[in-house]
Amino acid sequence: MKAIRLIFASALLAAFISAPVDSQGQVPPHQPGTVCLTPYFWCWMSRPGIVGAPCSCFTPSGPVPGTTGATREG
């Protein structure tokens, strides 16, 4: 039984690791430079910035670096 759990956990971990990360898939329509896109999520910018510029989303664990996003169509 322990071996089955280990195999299942390993397969689940491999699926999560190999899954493509697309933080932009959940971004709502916005004006250029008004969102910061990180590898795993996004956040609204306090002020619009230049598209592609470095930015950060603040989390309880500290800032996460990203880049300012372009317009996203709905």
C-alpha positions as a LaTeX table, in Angstrom:
\begin{tabular}{lrrr}
\hline
Residue & $x$ (\AA) & $y$ (\AA) & $z$ (\AA) \\
\hline
Met1 & 0.00 & 0.00 & 0.00 \\
Lys2 & 2.88 & 2.35 & 0.81 \\
Ala3 & 4.40 & 1.73 & $-2.64$ \\
Ile4 & 1.11 & 2.64 & $-4.36$ \\
Arg5 & 0.92 & 5.92 & $-2.42$ \\
Leu6 & 4.52 & 6.71 & $-3.34$ \\
Ile7 & 3.88 & 6.03 & $-7.03$ \\
Phe8 & 0.71 & 8.16 & $-6.97$ \\
Ala9 & 2.48 & 11.04 & $-5.19$ \\
Ser10 & 5.39 & 10.87 & $-7.63$ \\
Ala11 & 3.06 & 10.94 & $-10.64$ \\
Leu12 & 1.13 & 13.87 & $-9.18$ \\
Leu13 & 4.33 & 15.80 & $-8.51$ \\
Ala14 & 5.61 & 15.11 & $-12.03$ \\
Ala15 & 2.32 & 16.40 & $-13.48$ \\
Phe16 & 2.58 & 19.65 & $-11.52$ \\
Ile17 & 6.22 & 20.17 & $-12.44$ \\
Ser18 & 5.70 & 19.53 & $-16.15$ \\
Ala19 & 2.48 & 21.59 & $-16.44$ \\
Pro20 & 2.96 & 24.79 & $-18.44$ \\
Val21 & 2.71 & 28.00 & $-16.43$ \\
Asp22 & 0.57 & 30.71 & $-18.03$ \\
Ser23 & $-0.13$ & 33.54 & $-15.60$ \\
Gln24 & $-1.65$ & 35.56 & $-18.42$ \\
Gly25 & $-4.51$ & 33.09 & $-18.90$ \\
Gln26 & $-6.37$ & 34.61 & $-15.94$ \\
Val27 & $-5.59$ & 38.29 & $-16.53$ \\
Pro28 & $-8.69$ & 40.43 & $-17.18$ \\
Pro29 & $-8.83$ & 43.03 & $-19.97$ \\
His30 & $-6.65$ & 46.01 & $-19.02$ \\
Gln31 & $-4.86$ & 49.06 & $-20.35$ \\
Pro32 & $-1.18$ & 48.61 & $-21.33$ \\
Gly33 & 1.19 & 48.77 & $-18.37$ \\
Thr34 & $-1.48$ & 48.47 & $-15.65$ \\
Val35 & $-0.69$ & 44.89 & $-14.55$ \\
Cys36 & 2.47 & 43.17 & $-13.35$ \\
Leu37 & 2.91 & 39.60 & $-14.64$ \\
Thr38 & 4.98 & 37.17 & $-12.57$ \\
Pro39 & 5.73 & 33.54 & $-13.54$ \\
Tyr40 & 2.77 & 32.29 & $-11.46$ \\
Phe41 & 0.25 & 35.15 & $-11.00$ \\
Trp42 & $-0.42$ & 38.82 & $-11.70$ \\
Cys43 & $-1.35$ & 41.98 & $-9.78$ \\
Trp44 & $-2.60$ & 45.46 & $-10.60$ \\
Met45 & 0.02 & 48.23 & $-10.76$ \\
Ser46 & $-0.44$ & 51.23 & $-8.47$ \\
Arg47 & 0.49 & 53.46 & $-11.45$ \\
Pro48 & 0.68 & 52.51 & $-15.15$ \\
Gly49 & 4.18 & 51.73 & $-16.37$ \\
Ile50 & 6.05 & 51.00 & $-19.58$ \\
Val51 & 5.17 & 47.59 & $-21.09$ \\
Gly52 & 7.97 & 45.09 & $-20.44$ \\
Ala53 & 9.50 & 47.07 & $-17.56$ \\
Pro54 & 10.45 & 45.26 & $-14.33$ \\
Cys55 & 7.80 & 45.34 & $-11.60$ \\
Ser56 & 6.89 & 43.45 & $-8.42$ \\
Cys57 & 3.76 & 41.95 & $-6.91$ \\
Phe58 & 3.76 & 42.13 & $-3.13$ \\
Thr59 & 2.82 & 39.01 & $-1.15$ \\
Pro60 & 2.88 & 38.09 & 2.55 \\
Ser61 & 6.24 & 36.38 & 1.82 \\
Gly62 & 7.69 & 39.49 & 0.17 \\
Pro63 & 7.85 & 40.97 & $-3.33$ \\
Val64 & 7.77 & 38.67 & $-6.39$ \\
Pro65 & 9.49 & 40.08 & $-9.52$ \\
Gly66 & 7.69 & 40.29 & $-12.86$ \\
Thr67 & 7.25 & 42.48 & $-15.93$ \\
Thr68 & 4.62 & 45.06 & $-16.85$ \\
Gly69 & 2.03 & 43.54 & $-19.19$ \\
Ala70 & 0.57 & 44.66 & $-22.52$ \\
Thr71 & $-3.10$ & 44.93 & $-23.40$ \\
Arg72 & $-5.08$ & 41.74 & $-22.94$ \\
Glu73 & $-8.23$ & 41.34 & $-25.01$ \\
Gly74 & $-11.31$ & 39.98 & $-23.18$ \\
\hline
\end{tabular}
